[in-house]
Amino acid sequence: MIREPAEVTIDAAGNVQIPLGVLVEAGIDTNSAVLAYSDGDGRVVLRRAADAIQDLLDGNGL
């Protein structure tokens, strides 16, 4: 279930602060290693690195 989106701003250095509620809902802890990649026009995906690596080891894509 997708909750209310949170608007964030990308600063001049390309940094974004993601609200804690969004991270908690996604099951991502602070200081977690994540992979970021483009998933099409206007979409950026963050995945827990451990999940992405396991998917690759299992022969699945990101």
N, C-alpha and C positions, 0 to 999 in steps of 0.2 A: 504494500500500500504506500503510495506517495503522499507525503504530508505537504503542508504549505511550503512553497519554495521561499528561499531567502535570497534577497538581492545582495550581491557583493560587487566590489569594484576591484579591478586589476590596476595596481599602481604602476608607476613609471618603470620599476624594476621587473615587472611581470609577476609580482607577488599577489596572492589572494589570501584573505583570512576567511576560513570556512567556519561558520557558526558551530559551536559544540553540539547543539541539538541535531544538526544535520549529520555530524560525524557519529554521534551515538546511534542515530537511526540506521546508519549504514554499517554499524558494527566496527567502526574504525576508531582506535584509541589515539590519543595525542602521542606524539613521538613515534608513531607507527611508520614503518617503511611502506610506501605505496608507489605504484607505477602510474604514470600519467600518460595518456595517449589520446590522439584525435579519433573520434568515432563519426566523422562526417562533418558537414558544414555546420559550424556553430556549436559543436558538441565536444566536450572534453570529459574523459572518463578517468576516475581514480579507482584503482583496485589495490587491495592489500597485496603486497609483493608475494607473500607466502601462497596466497590463493592462485595468483597468476602463474607462479612457478609450478605449483602442483598441477594446474590445468595443462601446462606445456609438457610436463613429464608424463601425463596421462594421454598425451596425443591430441589434446583439444586446443583450440585457439584461445587467445586472450578473451 
